[in-house]
């Protein structure tokens, strides 16, 4: 029981806004975390409201080609996730999470405000073209008209990406891991965090998209800007209610230093015994023989005479091994990119497909094409719940008998498989849609035939997103847990960039034959079939690396093997019961170690 005014420690790292030990009854917990969730809710409203319906504005209002419009959207989303590294680095290295969330949320609000202006001013758009599906004679937006749009989009990308990198971490800072009650509450934080993501996304692709299509783009984006401004105000009002953790330095610095030192020392010979590497015996991570070239970063040069020089000119074995662990994750990371390439189609071509389909609900109401991704988010929520309540418990109790039920790499594999199925379904639906349009009857297929492909991608995201995040967090070194989030986000970023690259290559190779301004005259189904084939090849590569990967818990070295490897170890302190006697000895072999113990 906490008495009023009693100060309860929440760990040495946590402080209040004045830098003092925080009062647990007045700071942190749901008191602080609840205010922080508003920033993520507003971020999702902004980003989903923009990305899921931007392609229709680019094609329909600015008269940009379908391929270029798709690339603008995917480059925007790719940059957003890639720029998360900037926000994460600044927070870890110097500024702290609160400052970064507050600053970049404000920046996002400014960016969405500029986007509101860019889409509201008539001078920022070319003349209206009556036939949007056959607009050869339509005037395309000029470079001057596109400048403000690009500036606003990339301000938003920088701001929202940096929010994404820090807001979940700042939320978890409000809970004390050493307090069982608060540690349990942290689990609910992640559930509610994901709930806010889902609610924000659903609001954006339904009500917000409807406003954009039927009232005004400016009004729709203006609501997003106001939502983010309110979130910033709420965040700042809670300044006294938060717990803060001081920046500990970015893991990117360690990685860069190890790579630089290894390159600088590349001509130095390997030591005859790994014991000669810097702080070999004091390493918190056992030395391994993999990626041996990185060991050169820990070689102590002969001309180094003082400990100060060693620190400045030499990495430790711990730092080298941590970078090795990150390097070992790269093959799996590379195979995750393809899923997000598939996912990016749901924000571009699949939305544009909807504009060529029958969207009538009643004689006066048409289903907004930009709202079709709502079925993706419904699928994500459905499969997330099924995983938690049915699938994982069943697999755990009846098949694997492991606490996890489904391992992180198994989740990723299932997600990749769903992505392949989604592209096959997309290709079949598009092929049938086009056949009906160009037939004698010239019938339009119902827009709801797109639901299966969104449903499959949503199911894949429910497995892949959780699996990837869990894998990178679990397998990363203890000091690089934050780095794992950035690792995950770069896979998302490259997925969108790869989509842009493939669209550009296909457009050049086919001379614009597959992806035309008028989808009825192109062969978008061929593009989907190509993604399905690439997905299968990527899945085979994933299986190759996944089956060879050993989880970190399996890297445990036995006492005998560890002592045999060390040969010469550091000083060991042994304190007998009652502190009656203290023994300090230098261990030189495993027999001595056993004797001392």
C-alpha positions in Angstrom: 0.0 0.0 0.0 1.4 3.4 -1.0 0.7 6.2 1.5 0.0 9.7 0.2 3.2 11.5 -0.4 5.4 8.4 0.0 8.1 8.2 -2.6 8.6 4.7 -4.0 11.6 4.0 -6.1 11.0 2.6 -9.6 14.6 1.8 -10.4 17.7 3.8 -10.6 17.1 4.9 -14.2 13.6 6.4 -13.8 13.2 10.0 -12.7 10.4 12.6 -12.6 10.4 15.7 -14.7 12.8 17.4 -12.3 15.3 14.6 -12.4 14.4 13.3 -8.9 13.3 9.8 -7.9 9.6 9.7 -8.9 6.6 9.4 -6.6 4.9 6.2 -7.7 1.5 7.4 -6.6 1.7 10.5 -8.7 3.7 9.5 -11.8 3.8 6.7 -14.3 1.5 3.7 -14.5 -1.8 4.2 -16.3 -1.8 7.7 -15.2 1.0 8.6 -17.6 0.7 5.8 -20.1 -2.9 6.7 -20.9 -1.9 10.2 -22.0 0.8 8.8 -24.2 -1.6 6.5 -26.1 -3.2 9.6 -27.6 -0.1 10.3 -29.6 -0.2 6.9 -31.3 -4.0 7.2 -31.9 -3.5 10.5 -33.7 -0.5 9.2 -35.6 -2.5 6.3 -37.0 -5.4 8.6 -37.9 -3.0 10.8 -39.9 -1.0 8.1 -41.6 -3.8 5.8 -42.5 -6.0 8.6 -43.6 -3.3 9.8 -46.0 -1.7 6.6 -47.3 -4.9 4.5 -47.9 -6.5 7.1 -50.1 -3.6 9.2 -51.5 -3.3 7.2 -54.7 -6.9 8.1 -55.8 -6.0 11.8 -55.3 -2.8 11.5 -57.3 -4.5 9.7 -60.2 -7.9 11.4 -60.2 -7.1 15.0 -59.2 -3.5 15.5 -60.2 -3.7 13.2 -63.3 -0.4 11.4 -62.5 0.1 8.0 -64.1 -0.9 4.9 -62.1 2.6 3.6 -61.8 4.1 6.9 -60.7 1.2 7.4 -58.2 1.8 4.0 -56.7 5.5 4.8 -56.4 4.8 8.2 -54.7 2.7 6.4 -52.0 5.1 3.5 -51.5 8.1 5.8 -51.3 6.3 7.9 -48.7 5.5 4.9 -46.6 9.0 3.5 -47.0 10.6 6.8 -46.0 8.3 7.0 -43.0 9.5 3.6 -41.6 13.1 4.2 -42.6 13.2 7.6 -40.9 12.1 6.0 -37.7 15.8 5.2 -37.2 16.5 8.9 -37.0 14.0 9.4 -34.2 15.2 6.3 -32.4 18.9 7.4 -32.7 18.2 10.9 -31.4 16.2 9.6 -28.4 18.8 6.9 -27.4 21.8 9.1 -28.0 20.8 12.5 -26.6 17.2 13.8 -26.4 15.3 11.1 -24.6 11.9 9.6 -25.7 9.6 12.3 -24.3 11.3 15.2 -26.1 11.4 13.2 -29.4 7.7 12.2 -29.2 6.6 15.8 -28.3 8.8 17.4 -31.0 8.1 15.0 -33.8 4.3 14.9 -33.0 4.4 18.7 -33.4 6.3 18.4 -36.7 3.7 15.8 -37.9 0.9 18.3 -37.1 2.7 21.0 -39.1 3.2 18.5 -42.0 -0.5 17.5 -42.1 -1.4 21.2 -42.0 0.7 21.9 -45.1 -0.9 18.9 -46.8 -4.3 20.4 -46.0 -3.2 23.6 -47.7 -1.7 21.7 -50.7 -4.9 19.8 -51.3 -7.3 22.7 -50.7 -5.8 25.5 -52.9 -7.1 25.3 -56.5 -3.7 26.7 -57.7 -2.1 23.5 -56.4 -4.1 21.3 -58.8 -4.4 21.1 -62.6 -7.7 21.8 -64.4 -10.4 19.3 -63.7 -10.6 16.4 -66.2 -14.0 14.9 -66.8 -12.9 11.3 -67.9 -10.5 10.1 -65.2 -10.1 6.6 -66.8 -9.1 8.0 -70.2 -7.2 11.1 -69.4 -4.7 11.2 -72.2 -5.6 14.8 -72.8 -5.7 15.8 -69.1 -3.2 18.3 -67.8 -0.8 16.6 -65.4 0.2 18.5 -62.2 3.3 20.6 -62.7 6.5 20.5 -60.7 5.5 23.7 -58.9 2.2 22.2 -57.9 3.8 19.1 -56.6 6.5 20.8 -54.5 4.2 21.6 -51.5 2.7 18.1 -51.6 6.2 16.5 -51.5 7.4 18.8 -48.7 4.3 18.1 -46.6 4.5 14.3 -47.2 8.1 14.0 -46.1 7.7 16.3 -43.1 5.0 13.9 -42.1 7.2 10.9 -42.8 10.0 12.3 -40.6 7.6 13.2 -37.8 5.4 10.1 -37.8 8.3 7.7 -38.2 10.1 9.2 -35.2 6.9 9.0 -33.2 6.6 5.3 -34.1 10.1 4.6 -33.0 9.7 6.1 -29.5 6.1 6.2 -28.3 5.8 2.5 -27.4 9.1 2.7 -25.5 8.0 5.9 -23.7 4.8 4.1 -22.7 6.6 1.1 -21.2 8.9 3.6 -19.3 5.8 4.3 -17.2 5.9 0.9 -15.6 8.4 -0.6 -13.1 9.6 -4.0 -14.1 10.5 -4.7 -10.5 6.9 -4.3 -9.4 4.8 -7.4 -10.2 1.6 -5.3 -10.4 3.1 -2.8 -12.8 4.9 -5.5 -14.8 1.5 -7.2 -15.4 -0.1 -3.8 -16.3 2.6 -3.4 -19.0 1.2 -6.4 -20.8 -2.2 -4.6 -21.0 -0.4 -1.5 -22.2 0.7 -3.4 -25.4 -2.8 -4.7 -25.9 -4.3 -1.2 -25.5 -1.5 0.2 -27.7 -2.4 -2.2 -30.5 -6.1 -1.4 -29.8 -5.4 2.4 -30.4 -3.6 1.5 -33.6 -6.6 -0.5 -34.8 -9.2 2.1 -33.8 -7.2 4.9 -35.4 -6.8 2.9 -38.6 -10.5 2.0 -38.8 -11.6 5.6 -38.2 -9.2 6.8 -40.9 -10.3 4.3 -43.6 -14.0 4.8 -42.9 -15.2 8.2 -41.8 -12.1 10.1 -42.7 -11.8 8.6 -46.2 -15.5 9.3 -46.7 -15.1 12.9 -45.8 -12.1 13.2 -48.2 -14.1 11.7 -51.1 -17.4 13.3 -50.6 -16.8 16.6 -48.8 -13.3 17.8 -49.2 -9.7 16.5 -49.1 -8.8 19.7 -47.2 -11.5 19.0 -44.5 -10.4 15.4 -44.2 -6.7 16.2 -43.7 -7.6 19.2 -41.6 -9.3 16.8 -39.1 -6.1 14.8 -39.0 -4.0 17.9 -38.3 -6.3 19.0 -35.5 -6.2 15.5 -34.0 -2.5 15.5 -33.9 -2.4 19.0 -32.4 -4.7 18.0 -29.6 -2.6 14.9 -29.0 0.5 17.1 -28.6 -1.4 19.4 -26.2 -2.5 16.4 -24.1 1.0 15.0 -24.1 2.6 18.2 -22.9 -0.1 18.7 -20.2 1.0 15.4 -18.7 4.7 16.4 -18.3 4.5 16.2 -14.5 2.8 12.8 -14.7 5.5 10.9 -16.6 8.5 8.9 -15.6 11.6 9.5 -17.6 14.7 7.5 -18.4 17.9 9.1 -19.4 19.4 8.3 -22.8 22.0 5.5 -22.6 23.6 6.0 -26.0 22.5 4.5 -29.3 23.4 0.9 -30.3 24.0 2.3 -33.8 27.1 4.0 -32.3 28.4 0.6 -31.1 27.7 -1.1 -34.4 29.4 1.7 -36.4 32.4 1.6 -34.1 32.9 -2.1 -34.3 32.6 -2.1 -38.1 35.0 0.9 -38.3 37.6 -0.7 -35.9 37.4 -4.1 -37.7 38.1 -2.3 -41.1 40.9 -0.2 -39.6 42.6 -3.3 -38.1 41.9 -5.5 -41.2 45.6 -6.0 -41.9 46.5 -7.0 -38.3 47.1 -10.7 -37.8 44.6 -12.6 -35.6 46.0 -13.2 -32.1 47.3 -16.8 -31.4 44.8 -17.1 -28.6 41.4 -15.3 -28.4 42.3 -14.6 -24.7 44.4 -11.7 -26.0 41.3 -9.9 -27.3 40.2 -6.9 -25.3 38.3 -7.9 -22.2 37.9 -11.5 -23.3 37.4 -12.9 -19.9 35.1 -10.1 -18.8 32.8 -10.6 -21.8 29.1 -10.8 -20.9 28.6 -12.8 -24.2 30.6 -16.0 -24.9 33.1 -15.5 -27.7 32.2 -17.3 -30.9 34.1 -18.1 -34.1 31.4 -16.9 -36.5 32.1 -13.7 -38.5 35.7 -13.8 -37.3 36.6 -10.7 -39.3 34.8 -8.6 -36.7 37.2 -10.0 -34.0 39.8 -7.6 -35.3 37.9 -4.7 -33.8 38.9 -6.1 -30.3 42.6 -6.6 -31.1 44.9 -4.6 -28.7 47.6 -3.0 -30.8 51.2 -3.3 -29.6 51.7 0.5 -29.4 48.8 0.9 -27.0 50.2 1.4 -23.4 47.4 2.8 -21.3 43.8 1.7 -20.5 42.6 5.1 -21.8 44.1 4.3 -25.2 42.5 0.8 -25.2 39.1 2.3 -24.7 39.6 4.9 -27.4 41.2 2.5 -30.0 39.8 -0.9 -29.2 36.3 -2.5 -28.9 35.5 -5.1 -26.3 34.7 -8.7 -27.0 31.1 -8.0 -25.6 30.6 -5.3 -28.2 32.0 -7.4 -31.0 29.8 -10.4 -30.1 26.7 -8.2 -29.9 27.3 -6.9 -33.4 27.8 -10.5 -34.5 24.4 -11.4 -33.1 22.8 -8.6 -35.0 24.6 -9.7 -38.2 23.3 -13.2 -37.7 19.7 -11.9 -37.9 20.3 -10.3 -41.4 19.3 -13.3 -43.5 15.9 -13.7 -41.8 15.5 -9.9 -41.9 16.1 -9.9 -45.7 13.4 -12.5 -46.3 10.8 -10.5 -44.3 11.0 -7.6 -46.8 8.9 -9.4 -49.4 5.8 -9.6 -47.2 5.7 -5.8 -46.9 6.1 -5.5 -50.7 2.9 -7.5 -51.0 1.3 -5.4 -48.2 2.1 -2.2 -50.1 -0.1 -3.3 -52.9 -3.1 -3.0 -50.6 -2.5 0.8 -50.3 -1.9 1.4 -54.0 -3.2 -0.8 -56.9 -5.8 -2.7 -54.8 -7.4 0.7 -53.9 -7.2 1.9 -57.5 -8.9 -1.4 -58.6 -11.8 -0.4 -56.4 -12.4 2.7 -58.5 -13.0 0.5 -61.6 -15.6 -1.7 -59.8 -19.2 -1.5 -58.9 -19.3 0.3 -55.5 -23.0 0.9 -55.2 -24.5 0.1 -51.8 -27.8 1.9 -52.5 -29.0 4.1 -55.4 -27.4 7.1 -53.7 -24.5 5.8 -51.6 -21.3 4.4 -53.1 -18.7 2.6 -51.0 -15.5 4.8 -50.9 -12.7 3.1 -52.8 -10.2 4.4 -50.2 -12.3 2.6 -47.5 -11.8 -0.9 -48.9 -8.7 -1.5 -46.7 -11.1 -1.6 -43.7 -11.4 -5.3 -44.4 -7.6 -5.6 -43.9 -7.8 -4.1 -40.4 -10.9 -6.2 -39.5 -8.9 -9.3 -40.6 -5.9 -8.3 -38.5 -8.1 -7.8 -35.4 -9.9 -11.1 -36.1 -6.8 -13.2 -36.5 -5.0 -11.5 -33.6 -7.9 -12.5 -31.4 -8.0 -16.1 -32.8 -4.2 -16.4 -32.3 -4.5 -15.4 -28.6 -7.7 -17.3 -27.7 -7.7 -20.4 -29.9 -4.8 -21.1 -32.3 -1.8 -20.6 -30.0 -3.4 -22.4 -27.0 -4.4 -25.3 -29.3 -1.0 -25.7 -30.9 0.7 -25.3 -27.4 -1.4 -28.0 -25.8 -1.9 -30.4 -28.6 1.1 -30.1 -30.9 4.3 -28.4 -29.8 3.8 -28.5 -26.0 6.0 -25.4 -25.8 5.2 -22.2 -23.8 5.2 -20.2 -27.0 2.9 -22.5 -28.9 4.0 -21.1 -32.3 7.6 -20.0 -32.5 8.4 -16.5 -33.9 9.8 -17.9 -37.1 6.8 -20.2 -37.6 4.6 -17.1 -37.3 6.7 -15.3 -39.9 6.5 -18.4 -42.2 2.7 -18.5 -41.9 2.5 -14.7 -42.7 4.7 -15.2 -45.8 2.4 -18.0 -47.0 -0.7 -15.8 -46.6 1.1 -13.1 -48.6 1.6 -15.5 -51.5 -2.0 -16.7 -51.4 -3.1 -13.0 -51.3 -1.2 -12.3 -54.5 -2.7 -15.4 -56.3 -6.2 -14.4 -55.2 -5.5 -10.8 -56.4 -4.3 -12.0 -59.8 -7.4 -14.2 -60.3 -9.8 -11.4 -59.2 -8.1 -8.8 -61.4 -8.1 -11.2 -64.4 -11.8 -11.9 -64.0 -12.6 -8.2 -63.4 -10.8 -7.2 -66.6 -12.5 -10.0 -68.6 -16.0 -8.8 -67.6 -15.2 -5.1 -68.5 -13.8 -5.9 -71.9 -16.5 -8.5 -72.7 -19.5 -7.7 -74.9 -21.6 -7.3 -71.8 -19.1 -4.8 -70.3 -20.2 -5.6 -66.8 -18.5 -4.3 -63.6 -17.6 -6.7 -60.9 -18.7 -5.8 -57.3 -16.0 -4.1 -55.3 -16.5 -6.6 -52.5 -14.7 -9.3 -54.6 -11.5 -7.5 -53.4 -12.3 -8.5 -49.8 -10.5 -11.9 -50.0 -7.1 -10.4 -50.9 -7.4 -7.8 -48.1 -8.5 -10.6 -45.8 -5.5 -12.7 -46.7 -3.0 -9.9 -46.3 -4.6 -9.0 -42.9 -4.3 -12.6 -41.7 -0.6 -12.6 -42.9 0.0 -9.3 -41.0 -1.4 -10.8 -37.8 1.1 -13.6 -38.0 4.1 -11.9 -39.6 4.0 -8.6 -37.7 4.0 -10.3 -34.3 6.4 -13.0 -35.4 9.0 -10.5 -36.8 8.8 -8.2 -33.9 9.1 -11.0 -31.4 12.0 -12.6 -33.3 14.0 -9.4 -33.5 13.4 -8.5 -29.9 14.1 -12.0 -28.6 17.2 -12.7 -30.7 18.9 -9.3 -30.3 21.5 -8.6 -27.7 20.2 -7.4 -24.3 21.7 -3.9 -24.8 20.2 -3.6 -28.3 16.5 -4.3 -27.7 15.6 -0.9 -29.0 17.7 -1.5 -32.1 15.5 -4.5 -32.8 12.5 -2.2 -33.3 14.4 -0.1 -35.8 15.5 -3.4 -37.5 11.9 -4.4 -37.9 10.9 -1.0 -39.2 13.6 -1.0 -41.9 12.2 -4.3 -43.2 8.8 -2.5 -43.6 10.5 0.5 -45.3 12.4 -1.6 -47.8 9.3 -3.6 -48.6 7.7 -0.4 -49.8 10.8 0.7 -51.7 11.1 -2.7 -53.4 7.5 -2.3 -54.5 8.4 1.1 -56.1 11.5 -0.5 -57.8 9.5 -3.4 -59.2 6.8 -1.1 -60.5 9.4 1.0 -62.2 11.2 -2.0 -63.7 8.0 -3.6 -64.9 6.9 -0.3 -66.5 10.2 0.0 -68.4 10.5 -3.7 -69.4 6.9 -4.0 -70.6 6.9 -0.5 -72.1 3.9 0.4 -69.9 2.0 -2.7 -71.1 1.2 -4.2 -67.6 0.5 -1.0 -65.6 -1.5 1.6 -67.6 -3.3 4.7 -66.5 -6.5 2.9 -67.4 -6.3 -0.5 -65.6 -8.8 -1.9 -68.0 -6.2 -1.6 -70.8 -3.3 -2.9 -68.7 -2.5 -6.3 -67.2 -2.2 -5.7 -63.5 -3.0 -9.4 -63.0 0.4 -10.2 -64.6 2.1 -8.0 -62.0 0.3 -9.8 -59.2 1.4 -13.2 -60.6 4.9 -12.0 -60.7 4.7 -11.0 -57.0 3.3 -14.4 -56.2 6.3 -16.2 -57.9 8.8 -13.9 -56.2 6.9 -14.7 -52.9 7.4 -18.4 -53.5 11.1 -18.0 -54.2 11.5 -15.8 -51.1 9.6 -18.4 -49.0 12.1 -21.1 -50.1 15.0 -18.9 -49.1 13.3 -18.1 -45.8 12.8 -21.9 -45.0 16.5 -22.5 -45.7 17.6 -19.9 -43.2 14.9 -20.5 -40.7 15.6 -24.2 -40.4 19.3 -23.4 -39.8 18.7 -20.7 -37.2 19.3 -21.5 -33.6 17.3 -19.4 -31.1 19.4 -17.5 -28.6 18.2 -19.9 -25.8 19.9 -22.7 -27.7 23.3 -20.9 -27.6 23.8 -21.8 -24.0 27.3 -23.3 -23.6 27.9 -26.0 -21.0 30.2 -25.3 -18.0 32.7 -27.8 -19.3 32.8 -26.3 -22.8 32.9 -22.8 -21.5 35.8 -23.5 -19.1 37.6 -25.4 -21.8 37.2 -22.4 -24.2 38.3 -19.9 -21.6 41.4 -21.8 -20.4 42.5 -18.8 -18.5 39.7 -16.9 -16.7 39.3 -13.8 -14.7 39.4 -13.5 -10.9 36.6 -15.4 -9.2 35.2 -14.2 -5.8 33.7 -16.9 -3.6 31.9 -15.9 -0.4 31.0 -18.7 2.0 27.8 -18.7 4.1 27.8 -16.1 6.8 30.6 -14.2 5.1 33.0 -16.2 7.3 35.7 -16.2 4.7 36.3 -14.7 1.3 38.4 -16.5 -1.2 39.9 -14.7 -4.2 41.6 -17.0 -6.8 42.7 -17.0 -10.4 41.2 -19.9 -12.3 43.5 -21.4 -15.0 41.5 -24.5 -15.8 38.2 -26.2 -15.3 39.5 -28.5 -12.5 40.5 -25.5 -10.4 37.1 -23.9 -11.0 35.3 -27.0 -9.8 37.6 -27.3 -6.8 36.9 -23.7 -5.8 33.2 -24.0 -6.2 
